[in-house]
Amino acid sequence: MNIDQSYLFYIWQKLAFQIVHKTNIWLLLVFLATAGASWHLGNLLDKHNVRAREANMAHRTAIGYTSIALMLWLFSFIMS
């Protein structure tokens, strides 16, 4: 299986173009709002002494959404 380098470059250009032009402020706000809600849920679960596993999962989910939003913003900022 031999993939031509020009084809990989074409795919990279197409993917970068799509990410830069599809990432807007509303997408980033949705990611950050979801992260905030998930973090709040984790705090509520901790406060009510529910299982720690679900609270940790909510906090990890919030960290994941925040990191995805930051990576998308940084990528679209650098590539635009």
PDB file of N, CA, C and O in Angstrom:
ATOM      1  N   MET A   1       0.846  -1.169   0.000  1.00  0.00           N
ATOM      2  CA  MET A   1       0.000   0.000   0.000  1.00  0.00           C
ATOM      3  C   MET A   1       0.893   1.234   0.000  1.00  0.00           C
ATOM      4  O   MET A   1       1.437   1.629   1.031  1.00  0.00           O
ATOM      5  N   ASN A   2       1.028   1.817  -1.149  1.00  0.00           N
ATOM      6  CA  ASN A   2       1.882   2.971  -1.321  1.00  0.00           C
ATOM      7  C   ASN A   2       1.017   4.194  -1.596  1.00  0.00           C
ATOM      8  O   ASN A   2       0.327   4.257  -2.613  1.00  0.00           O
ATOM      9  N   ILE A   3       1.055   5.175  -0.676  1.00  0.00           N
ATOM     10  CA  ILE A   3       0.253   6.386  -0.827  1.00  0.00           C
ATOM     11  C   ILE A   3       1.163   7.504  -1.306  1.00  0.00           C
ATOM     12  O   ILE A   3       2.224   7.752  -0.734  1.00  0.00           O
ATOM     13  N   ASP A   4       0.735   8.164  -2.352  1.00  0.00           N
ATOM     14  CA  ASP A   4       1.525   9.239  -2.927  1.00  0.00           C
ATOM     15  C   ASP A   4       1.567  10.433  -1.974  1.00  0.00           C
ATOM     16  O   ASP A   4       0.566  10.759  -1.336  1.00  0.00           O
ATOM     17  N   GLN A   5       2.714  11.076  -1.882  1.00  0.00           N
ATOM     18  CA  GLN A   5       2.889  12.198  -0.971  1.00  0.00           C
ATOM     19  C   GLN A   5       2.035  13.395  -1.384  1.00  0.00           C
ATOM     20  O   GLN A   5       1.551  14.136  -0.529  1.00  0.00           O
ATOM     21  N   SER A   6       1.850  13.584  -2.675  1.00  0.00           N
ATOM     22  CA  SER A   6       1.019  14.702  -3.133  1.00  0.00           C
ATOM     23  C   SER A   6      -0.434  14.498  -2.732  1.00  0.00           C
ATOM     24  O   SER A   6      -1.145  15.469  -2.469  1.00  0.00           O
ATOM     25  N   TYR A   7      -0.890  13.237  -2.681  1.00  0.00           N
ATOM     26  CA  TYR A   7      -2.251  12.954  -2.239  1.00  0.00           C
ATOM     27  C   TYR A   7      -2.416  13.280  -0.753  1.00  0.00           C
ATOM     28  O   TYR A   7      -3.434  13.842  -0.349  1.00  0.00           O
ATOM     29  N   LEU A   8      -1.417  12.929   0.058  1.00  0.00           N
ATOM     30  CA  LEU A   8      -1.469  13.273   1.482  1.00  0.00           C
ATOM     31  C   LEU A   8      -1.461  14.784   1.685  1.00  0.00           C
ATOM     32  O   LEU A   8      -2.160  15.292   2.563  1.00  0.00           O
ATOM     33  N   PHE A   9      -0.685  15.504   0.890  1.00  0.00           N
ATOM     34  CA  PHE A   9      -0.656  16.953   0.985  1.00  0.00           C
ATOM     35  C   PHE A   9      -2.010  17.532   0.599  1.00  0.00           C
ATOM     36  O   PHE A   9      -2.472  18.487   1.223  1.00  0.00           O
ATOM     37  N   TYR A  10      -2.647  16.972  -0.414  1.00  0.00           N
ATOM     38  CA  TYR A  10      -3.972  17.420  -0.832  1.00  0.00           C
ATOM     39  C   TYR A  10      -4.996  17.192   0.279  1.00  0.00           C
ATOM     40  O   TYR A  10      -5.822  18.063   0.550  1.00  0.00           O
ATOM     41  N   ILE A  11      -4.945  16.038   0.913  1.00  0.00           N
ATOM     42  CA  ILE A  11      -5.875  15.734   2.013  1.00  0.00           C
ATOM     43  C   ILE A  11      -5.645  16.694   3.168  1.00  0.00           C
ATOM     44  O   ILE A  11      -6.605  17.185   3.762  1.00  0.00           O
ATOM     45  N   TRP A  12      -4.372  16.971   3.500  1.00  0.00           N
ATOM     46  CA  TRP A  12      -4.066  17.900   4.585  1.00  0.00           C
ATOM     47  C   TRP A  12      -4.604  19.303   4.272  1.00  0.00           C
ATOM     48  O   TRP A  12      -5.183  19.950   5.144  1.00  0.00           O
ATOM     49  N   GLN A  13      -4.419  19.772   3.040  1.00  0.00           N
ATOM     50  CA  GLN A  13      -4.927  21.084   2.656  1.00  0.00           C
ATOM     51  C   GLN A  13      -6.441  21.142   2.757  1.00  0.00           C
ATOM     52  O   GLN A  13      -6.998  22.124   3.248  1.00  0.00           O
ATOM     53  N   LYS A  14      -7.103  20.099   2.297  1.00  0.00           N
ATOM     54  CA  LYS A  14      -8.557  20.059   2.333  1.00  0.00           C
ATOM     55  C   LYS A  14      -9.062  20.039   3.774  1.00  0.00           C
ATOM     56  O   LYS A  14     -10.014  20.748   4.102  1.00  0.00           O
ATOM     57  N   LEU A  15      -8.441  19.238   4.636  1.00  0.00           N
ATOM     58  CA  LEU A  15      -8.838  19.159   6.032  1.00  0.00           C
ATOM     59  C   LEU A  15      -8.591  20.484   6.754  1.00  0.00           C
ATOM     60  O   LEU A  15      -9.446  20.940   7.513  1.00  0.00           O
ATOM     61  N   ALA A  16      -7.447  21.098   6.529  1.00  0.00           N
ATOM     62  CA  ALA A  16      -7.150  22.379   7.173  1.00  0.00           C
ATOM     63  C   ALA A  16      -8.134  23.454   6.726  1.00  0.00           C
ATOM     64  O   ALA A  16      -8.585  24.258   7.541  1.00  0.00           O
ATOM     65  N   PHE A  17      -8.469  23.475   5.445  1.00  0.00           N
ATOM     66  CA  PHE A  17      -9.434  24.448   4.939  1.00  0.00           C
ATOM     67  C   PHE A  17     -10.791  24.256   5.606  1.00  0.00           C
ATOM     68  O   PHE A  17     -11.424  25.230   6.015  1.00  0.00           O
ATOM     69  N   GLN A  18     -11.242  23.013   5.720  1.00  0.00           N
ATOM     70  CA  GLN A  18     -12.537  22.745   6.345  1.00  0.00           C
ATOM     71  C   GLN A  18     -12.547  23.135   7.815  1.00  0.00           C
ATOM     72  O   GLN A  18     -13.519  23.721   8.290  1.00  0.00           O
ATOM     73  N   ILE A  19     -11.485  22.819   8.539  1.00  0.00           N
ATOM     74  CA  ILE A  19     -11.438  23.157   9.964  1.00  0.00           C
ATOM     75  C   ILE A  19     -11.440  24.666  10.166  1.00  0.00           C
ATOM     76  O   ILE A  19     -12.158  25.180  11.023  1.00  0.00           O
ATOM     77  N   VAL A  20     -10.637  25.373   9.379  1.00  0.00           N
ATOM     78  CA  VAL A  20     -10.543  26.828   9.536  1.00  0.00           C
ATOM     79  C   VAL A  20     -11.866  27.500   9.184  1.00  0.00           C
ATOM     80  O   VAL A  20     -12.282  28.437   9.866  1.00  0.00           O
ATOM     81  N   HIS A  21     -12.526  27.039   8.141  1.00  0.00           N
ATOM     82  CA  HIS A  21     -13.739  27.719   7.706  1.00  0.00           C
ATOM     83  C   HIS A  21     -15.003  27.242   8.418  1.00  0.00           C
ATOM     84  O   HIS A  21     -16.030  27.916   8.346  1.00  0.00           O
ATOM     85  N   LYS A  22     -14.958  26.131   9.083  1.00  0.00           N
ATOM     86  CA  LYS A  22     -16.126  25.661   9.839  1.00  0.00           C
ATOM     87  C   LYS A  22     -16.062  26.057  11.314  1.00  0.00           C
ATOM     88  O   LYS A  22     -17.082  26.028  12.002  1.00  0.00           O
ATOM     89  N   THR A  23     -14.885  26.424  11.806  1.00  0.00           N
ATOM     90  CA  THR A  23     -14.743  26.825  13.198  1.00  0.00           C
ATOM     91  C   THR A  23     -15.113  28.298  13.315  1.00  0.00           C
ATOM     92  O   THR A  23     -14.450  29.167  12.750  1.00  0.00           O
ATOM     93  N   ASN A  24     -16.178  28.558  14.052  1.00  0.00           N
ATOM     94  CA  ASN A  24     -16.577  29.931  14.297  1.00  0.00           C
ATOM     95  C   ASN A  24     -16.828  30.106  15.785  1.00  0.00           C
ATOM     96  O   ASN A  24     -16.676  29.168  16.567  1.00  0.00           O
ATOM     97  N   ILE A  25     -17.208  31.301  16.164  1.00  0.00           N
ATOM     98  CA  ILE A  25     -17.364  31.605  17.581  1.00  0.00           C
ATOM     99  C   ILE A  25     -18.483  30.777  18.209  1.00  0.00           C
ATOM    100  O   ILE A  25     -18.399  30.425  19.386  1.00  0.00           O
ATOM    101  N   TRP A  26     -19.516  30.464  17.452  1.00  0.00           N
ATOM    102  CA  TRP A  26     -20.642  29.712  18.018  1.00  0.00           C
ATOM    103  C   TRP A  26     -20.249  28.281  18.341  1.00  0.00           C
ATOM    104  O   TRP A  26     -20.683  27.733  19.354  1.00  0.00           O
ATOM    105  N   LEU A  27     -19.442  27.677  17.503  1.00  0.00           N
ATOM    106  CA  LEU A  27     -18.969  26.324  17.783  1.00  0.00           C
ATOM    107  C   LEU A  27     -18.115  26.309  19.051  1.00  0.00           C
ATOM    108  O   LEU A  27     -18.251  25.418  19.889  1.00  0.00           O
ATOM    109  N   LEU A  28     -17.243  27.293  19.181  1.00  0.00           N
ATOM    110  CA  LEU A  28     -16.398  27.370  20.368  1.00  0.00           C
ATOM    111  C   LEU A  28     -17.226  27.642  21.616  1.00  0.00           C
ATOM    112  O   LEU A  28     -16.948  27.085  22.678  1.00  0.00           O
ATOM    113  N   LEU A  29     -18.245  28.498  21.498  1.00  0.00           N
ATOM    114  CA  LEU A  29     -19.111  28.768  22.642  1.00  0.00           C
ATOM    115  C   LEU A  29     -19.910  27.538  23.062  1.00  0.00           C
ATOM    116  O   LEU A  29     -20.133  27.322  24.253  1.00  0.00           O
ATOM    117  N   VAL A  30     -20.337  26.744  22.110  1.00  0.00           N
ATOM    118  CA  VAL A  30     -21.062  25.503  22.439  1.00  0.00           C
ATOM    119  C   VAL A  30     -20.147  24.534  23.176  1.00  0.00           C
ATOM    120  O   VAL A  30     -20.552  23.926  24.167  1.00  0.00           O
ATOM    121  N   PHE A  31     -18.921  24.389  22.698  1.00  0.00           N
ATOM    122  CA  PHE A  31     -17.971  23.514  23.385  1.00  0.00           C
ATOM    123  C   PHE A  31     -17.702  24.004  24.807  1.00  0.00           C
ATOM    124  O   PHE A  31     -17.673  23.209  25.746  1.00  0.00           O
ATOM    125  N   LEU A  32     -17.504  25.317  24.963  1.00  0.00           N
ATOM    126  CA  LEU A  32     -17.195  25.849  26.286  1.00  0.00           C
ATOM    127  C   LEU A  32     -18.413  25.805  27.209  1.00  0.00           C
ATOM    128  O   LEU A  32     -18.261  25.577  28.409  1.00  0.00           O
ATOM    129  N   ALA A  33     -19.619  26.020  26.674  1.00  0.00           N
ATOM    130  CA  ALA A  33     -20.824  25.919  27.501  1.00  0.00           C
ATOM    131  C   ALA A  33     -21.051  24.479  27.948  1.00  0.00           C
ATOM    132  O   ALA A  33     -21.449  24.238  29.088  1.00  0.00           O
ATOM    133  N   THR A  34     -20.803  23.530  27.064  1.00  0.00           N
ATOM    134  CA  THR A  34     -20.930  22.123  27.436  1.00  0.00           C
ATOM    135  C   THR A  34     -19.902  21.749  28.494  1.00  0.00           C
ATOM    136  O   THR A  34     -20.198  20.989  29.416  1.00  0.00           O
ATOM    137  N   ALA A  35     -18.694  22.284  28.357  1.00  0.00           N
ATOM    138  CA  ALA A  35     -17.661  22.029  29.362  1.00  0.00           C
ATOM    139  C   ALA A  35     -18.061  22.623  30.703  1.00  0.00           C
ATOM    140  O   ALA A  35     -17.860  21.995  31.743  1.00  0.00           O
ATOM    141  N   GLY A  36     -18.625  23.825  30.693  1.00  0.00           N
ATOM    142  CA  GLY A  36     -19.066  24.448  31.936  1.00  0.00           C
ATOM    143  C   GLY A  36     -20.185  23.672  32.605  1.00  0.00           C
ATOM    144  O   GLY A  36     -20.190  23.502  33.824  1.00  0.00           O
ATOM    145  N   ALA A  37     -21.136  23.201  31.805  1.00  0.00           N
ATOM    146  CA  ALA A  37     -22.232  22.411  32.370  1.00  0.00           C
ATOM    147  C   ALA A  37     -21.725  21.086  32.929  1.00  0.00           C
ATOM    148  O   ALA A  37     -22.182  20.637  33.980  1.00  0.00           O
ATOM    149  N   SER A  38     -20.801  20.475  32.243  1.00  0.00           N
ATOM    150  CA  SER A  38     -20.246  19.211  32.720  1.00  0.00           C
ATOM    151  C   SER A  38     -19.445  19.416  34.003  1.00  0.00           C
ATOM    152  O   SER A  38     -19.517  18.595  34.918  1.00  0.00           O
ATOM    153  N   TRP A  39     -18.692  20.493  34.074  1.00  0.00           N
ATOM    154  CA  TRP A  39     -17.923  20.788  35.287  1.00  0.00           C
ATOM    155  C   TRP A  39     -18.874  21.043  36.463  1.00  0.00           C
ATOM    156  O   TRP A  39     -18.634  20.587  37.581  1.00  0.00           O
ATOM    157  N   HIS A  40     -19.954  21.777  36.188  1.00  0.00           N
ATOM    158  CA  HIS A  40     -20.946  22.048  37.229  1.00  0.00           C
ATOM    159  C   HIS A  40     -21.609  20.751  37.704  1.00  0.00           C
ATOM    160  O   HIS A  40     -21.838  20.568  38.900  1.00  0.00           O
ATOM    161  N   LEU A  41     -21.911  19.864  36.775  1.00  0.00           N
ATOM    162  CA  LEU A  41     -22.480  18.564  37.136  1.00  0.00           C
ATOM    163  C   LEU A  41     -21.512  17.782  38.014  1.00  0.00           C
ATOM    164  O   LEU A  41     -21.927  17.164  38.995  1.00  0.00           O
ATOM    165  N   GLY A  42     -20.239  17.802  37.675  1.00  0.00           N
ATOM    166  CA  GLY A  42     -19.250  17.120  38.501  1.00  0.00           C
ATOM    167  C   GLY A  42     -19.180  17.686  39.909  1.00  0.00           C
ATOM    168  O   GLY A  42     -19.045  16.938  40.877  1.00  0.00           O
ATOM    169  N   ASN A  43     -19.272  19.011  40.024  1.00  0.00           N
ATOM    170  CA  ASN A  43     -19.271  19.631  41.346  1.00  0.00           C
ATOM    171  C   ASN A  43     -20.516  19.260  42.136  1.00  0.00           C
ATOM    172  O   ASN A  43     -20.444  19.025  43.342  1.00  0.00           O
ATOM    173  N   LEU A  44     -21.672  19.206  41.451  1.00  0.00           N
ATOM    174  CA  LEU A  44     -22.900  18.805  42.141  1.00  0.00           C
ATOM    175  C   LEU A  44     -22.821  17.359  42.618  1.00  0.00           C
ATOM    176  O   LEU A  44     -23.262  17.045  43.724  1.00  0.00           O
ATOM    177  N   LEU A  45     -22.274  16.495  41.809  1.00  0.00           N
ATOM    178  CA  LEU A  45     -22.141  15.097  42.210  1.00  0.00           C
ATOM    179  C   LEU A  45     -21.189  14.956  43.389  1.00  0.00           C
ATOM    180  O   LEU A  45     -21.424  14.142  44.282  1.00  0.00           O
ATOM    181  N   ASP A  46     -20.123  15.737  43.401  1.00  0.00           N
ATOM    182  CA  ASP A  46     -19.215  15.726  44.552  1.00  0.00           C
ATOM    183  C   ASP A  46     -19.893  16.254  45.811  1.00  0.00           C
ATOM    184  O   ASP A  46     -19.698  15.723  46.904  1.00  0.00           O
ATOM    185  N   LYS A  47     -20.688  17.301  45.644  1.00  0.00           N
ATOM    186  CA  LYS A  47     -21.337  17.945  46.784  1.00  0.00           C
ATOM    187  C   LYS A  47     -22.357  17.026  47.449  1.00  0.00           C
ATOM    188  O   LYS A  47     -22.498  17.034  48.672  1.00  0.00           O
ATOM    189  N   HIS A  48     -23.065  16.238  46.651  1.00  0.00           N
ATOM    190  CA  HIS A  48     -24.113  15.365  47.185  1.00  0.00           C
ATOM    191  C   HIS A  48     -23.604  13.970  47.538  1.00  0.00           C
ATOM    192  O   HIS A  48     -24.394  13.062  47.793  1.00  0.00           O
ATOM    193  N   ASN A  49     -22.302  13.805  47.551  1.00  0.00           N
ATOM    194  CA  ASN A  49     -21.670  12.533  47.910  1.00  0.00           C
ATOM    195  C   ASN A  49     -22.175  11.358  47.070  1.00  0.00           C
ATOM    196  O   ASN A  49     -22.390  10.259  47.580  1.00  0.00           O
ATOM    197  N   VAL A  50     -22.354  11.606  45.806  1.00  0.00           N
ATOM    198  CA  VAL A  50     -22.695  10.528  44.868  1.00  0.00           C
ATOM    199  C   VAL A  50     -21.377   9.847  44.519  1.00  0.00           C
ATOM    200  O   VAL A  50     -20.323  10.265  44.999  1.00  0.00           O
ATOM    201  N   ARG A  51     -21.416   8.851  43.726  1.00  0.00           N
ATOM    202  CA  ARG A  51     -20.194   8.127  43.387  1.00  0.00           C
ATOM    203  C   ARG A  51     -19.137   9.058  42.826  1.00  0.00           C
ATOM    204  O   ARG A  51     -19.417   9.923  41.996  1.00  0.00           O
ATOM    205  N   ALA A  52     -17.945   8.866  43.285  1.00  0.00           N
ATOM    206  CA  ALA A  52     -16.825   9.711  42.843  1.00  0.00           C
ATOM    207  C   ALA A  52     -16.462   9.431  41.389  1.00  0.00           C
ATOM    208  O   ALA A  52     -15.918  10.296  40.701  1.00  0.00           O
ATOM    209  N   ARG A  53     -16.763   8.226  40.927  1.00  0.00           N
ATOM    210  CA  ARG A  53     -16.411   7.867  39.549  1.00  0.00           C
ATOM    211  C   ARG A  53     -17.173   8.740  38.548  1.00  0.00           C
ATOM    212  O   ARG A  53     -16.594   9.201  37.564  1.00  0.00           O
ATOM    213  N   GLU A  54     -18.483   8.971  38.795  1.00  0.00           N
ATOM    214  CA  GLU A  54     -19.269   9.807  37.888  1.00  0.00           C
ATOM    215  C   GLU A  54     -18.820  11.260  37.941  1.00  0.00           C
ATOM    216  O   GLU A  54     -18.795  11.942  36.917  1.00  0.00           O
ATOM    217  N   ALA A  55     -18.462  11.739  39.140  1.00  0.00           N
ATOM    218  CA  ALA A  55     -17.983  13.117  39.266  1.00  0.00           C
ATOM    219  C   ALA A  55     -16.665  13.298  38.526  1.00  0.00           C
ATOM    220  O   ALA A  55     -16.467  14.307  37.849  1.00  0.00           O
ATOM    221  N   ASN A  56     -15.766  12.332  38.648  1.00  0.00           N
ATOM    222  CA  ASN A  56     -14.488  12.410  37.924  1.00  0.00           C
ATOM    223  C   ASN A  56     -14.692  12.335  36.418  1.00  0.00           C
ATOM    224  O   ASN A  56     -13.994  13.000  35.653  1.00  0.00           O
ATOM    225  N   MET A  57     -15.656  11.519  36.000  1.00  0.00           N
ATOM    226  CA  MET A  57     -15.954  11.415  34.569  1.00  0.00           C
ATOM    227  C   MET A  57     -16.486  12.746  34.033  1.00  0.00           C
ATOM    228  O   MET A  57     -16.123  13.159  32.932  1.00  0.00           O
ATOM    229  N   ALA A  58     -17.337  13.413  34.800  1.00  0.00           N
ATOM    230  CA  ALA A  58     -17.859  14.714  34.380  1.00  0.00           C
ATOM    231  C   ALA A  58     -16.740  15.746  34.308  1.00  0.00           C
ATOM    232  O   ALA A  58     -16.715  16.565  33.390  1.00  0.00           O
ATOM    233  N   HIS A  59     -15.821  15.717  35.257  1.00  0.00           N
ATOM    234  CA  HIS A  59     -14.700  16.656  35.217  1.00  0.00           C
ATOM    235  C   HIS A  59     -13.765  16.369  34.047  1.00  0.00           C
ATOM    236  O   HIS A  59     -13.283  17.296  33.397  1.00  0.00           O
ATOM    237  N   ARG A  60     -13.507  15.091  33.777  1.00  0.00           N
ATOM    238  CA  ARG A  60     -12.663  14.753  32.620  1.00  0.00           C
ATOM    239  C   ARG A  60     -13.333  15.150  31.311  1.00  0.00           C
ATOM    240  O   ARG A  60     -12.666  15.593  30.376  1.00  0.00           O
ATOM    241  N   THR A  61     -14.653  14.992  31.245  1.00  0.00           N
ATOM    242  CA  THR A  61     -15.382  15.405  30.046  1.00  0.00           C
ATOM    243  C   THR A  61     -15.273  16.911  29.850  1.00  0.00           C
ATOM    244  O   THR A  61     -15.080  17.381  28.729  1.00  0.00           O
ATOM    245  N   ALA A  62     -15.394  17.662  30.929  1.00  0.00           N
ATOM    246  CA  ALA A  62     -15.262  19.122  30.836  1.00  0.00           C
ATOM    247  C   ALA A  62     -13.871  19.518  30.369  1.00  0.00           C
ATOM    248  O   ALA A  62     -13.725  20.422  29.546  1.00  0.00           O
ATOM    249  N   ILE A  63     -12.855  18.855  30.883  1.00  0.00           N
ATOM    250  CA  ILE A  63     -11.483  19.143  30.457  1.00  0.00           C
ATOM    251  C   ILE A  63     -11.300  18.793  28.977  1.00  0.00           C
ATOM    252  O   ILE A  63     -10.616  19.511  28.247  1.00  0.00           O
ATOM    253  N   GLY A  64     -11.907  17.701  28.541  1.00  0.00           N
ATOM    254  CA  GLY A  64     -11.823  17.307  27.132  1.00  0.00           C
ATOM    255  C   GLY A  64     -12.478  18.318  26.208  1.00  0.00           C
ATOM    256  O   GLY A  64     -11.898  18.690  25.187  1.00  0.00           O
ATOM    257  N   TYR A  65     -13.683  18.767  26.552  1.00  0.00           N
ATOM    258  CA  TYR A  65     -14.365  19.762  25.727  1.00  0.00           C
ATOM    259  C   TYR A  65     -13.583  21.078  25.689  1.00  0.00           C
ATOM    260  O   TYR A  65     -13.488  21.715  24.640  1.00  0.00           O
ATOM    261  N   THR A  66     -13.032  21.475  26.815  1.00  0.00           N
ATOM    262  CA  THR A  66     -12.249  22.713  26.845  1.00  0.00           C
ATOM    263  C   THR A  66     -10.997  22.587  25.994  1.00  0.00           C
ATOM    264  O   THR A  66     -10.645  23.516  25.267  1.00  0.00           O
ATOM    265  N   SER A  67     -10.324  21.453  26.075  1.00  0.00           N
ATOM    266  CA  SER A  67      -9.104  21.281  25.276  1.00  0.00           C
ATOM    267  C   SER A  67      -9.421  21.213  23.782  1.00  0.00           C
ATOM    268  O   SER A  67      -8.654  21.729  22.969  1.00  0.00           O
ATOM    269  N   ILE A  68     -10.529  20.592  23.413  1.00  0.00           N
ATOM    270  CA  ILE A  68     -10.914  20.555  21.996  1.00  0.00           C
ATOM    271  C   ILE A  68     -11.215  21.955  21.491  1.00  0.00           C
ATOM    272  O   ILE A  68     -10.802  22.322  20.391  1.00  0.00           O
ATOM    273  N   ALA A  69     -11.938  22.748  22.294  1.00  0.00           N
ATOM    274  CA  ALA A  69     -12.255  24.120  21.895  1.00  0.00           C
ATOM    275  C   ALA A  69     -10.980  24.945  21.732  1.00  0.00           C
ATOM    276  O   ALA A  69     -10.846  25.705  20.773  1.00  0.00           O
ATOM    277  N   LEU A  70     -10.054  24.796  22.662  1.00  0.00           N
ATOM    278  CA  LEU A  70      -8.800  25.549  22.559  1.00  0.00           C
ATOM    279  C   LEU A  70      -7.958  25.107  21.366  1.00  0.00           C
ATOM    280  O   LEU A  70      -7.348  25.939  20.693  1.00  0.00           O
ATOM    281  N   MET A  71      -7.921  23.801  21.102  1.00  0.00           N
ATOM    282  CA  MET A  71      -7.155  23.319  19.948  1.00  0.00           C
ATOM    283  C   MET A  71      -7.766  23.809  18.642  1.00  0.00           C
ATOM    284  O   MET A  71      -7.037  24.221  17.740  1.00  0.00           O
ATOM    285  N   LEU A  72      -9.103  23.772  18.524  1.00  0.00           N
ATOM    286  CA  LEU A  72      -9.745  24.266  17.309  1.00  0.00           C
ATOM    287  C   LEU A  72      -9.486  25.757  17.121  1.00  0.00           C
ATOM    288  O   LEU A  72      -9.192  26.209  16.015  1.00  0.00           O
ATOM    289  N   TRP A  73      -9.600  26.519  18.217  1.00  0.00           N
ATOM    290  CA  TRP A  73      -9.370  27.955  18.112  1.00  0.00           C
ATOM    291  C   TRP A  73      -7.926  28.236  17.716  1.00  0.00           C
ATOM    292  O   TRP A  73      -7.675  29.061  16.837  1.00  0.00           O
ATOM    293  N   LEU A  74      -6.979  27.564  18.351  1.00  0.00           N
ATOM    294  CA  LEU A  74      -5.573  27.783  18.046  1.00  0.00           C
ATOM    295  C   LEU A  74      -5.242  27.376  16.612  1.00  0.00           C
ATOM    296  O   LEU A  74      -4.516  28.082  15.912  1.00  0.00           O
ATOM    297  N   PHE A  75      -5.775  26.239  16.181  1.00  0.00           N
ATOM    298  CA  PHE A  75      -5.518  25.778  14.814  1.00  0.00           C
ATOM    299  C   PHE A  75      -6.090  26.756  13.799  1.00  0.00           C
ATOM    300  O   PHE A  75      -5.420  27.097  12.824  1.00  0.00           O
ATOM    301  N   SER A  76      -7.331  27.214  14.017  1.00  0.00           N
ATOM    302  CA  SER A  76      -7.930  28.140  13.051  1.00  0.00           C
ATOM    303  C   SER A  76      -7.250  29.504  13.103  1.00  0.00           C
ATOM    304  O   SER A  76      -7.193  30.199  12.088  1.00  0.00           O
ATOM    305  N   PHE A  77      -6.730  29.901  14.272  1.00  0.00           N
ATOM    306  CA  PHE A  77      -6.013  31.162  14.383  1.00  0.00           C
ATOM    307  C   PHE A  77      -4.678  31.101  13.634  1.00  0.00           C
ATOM    308  O   PHE A  77      -4.312  32.040  12.927  1.00  0.00           O
ATOM    309  N   ILE A  78      -3.968  30.003  13.793  1.00  0.00           N
ATOM    310  CA  ILE A  78      -2.659  29.867  13.134  1.00  0.00           C
ATOM    311  C   ILE A  78      -2.806  29.690  11.624  1.00  0.00           C
ATOM    312  O   ILE A  78      -2.050  30.281  10.853  1.00  0.00           O
ATOM    313  N   MET A  79      -3.759  28.895  11.208  1.00  0.00           N
ATOM    314  CA  MET A  79      -3.870  28.556   9.793  1.00  0.00           C
ATOM    315  C   MET A  79      -4.618  29.605   8.973  1.00  0.00           C
ATOM    316  O   MET A  79      -4.578  29.552   7.744  1.00  0.00           O
ATOM    317  N   SER A  80      -5.294  30.547   9.610  1.00  0.00           N
ATOM    318  CA  SER A  80      -6.041  31.538   8.817  1.00  0.00           C
ATOM    319  C   SER A  80      -5.222  32.747   8.461  1.00  0.00           C
ATOM    320  O   SER A  80      -5.721  33.657   7.799  1.00  0.00           O
TER     321      SER A  80
END
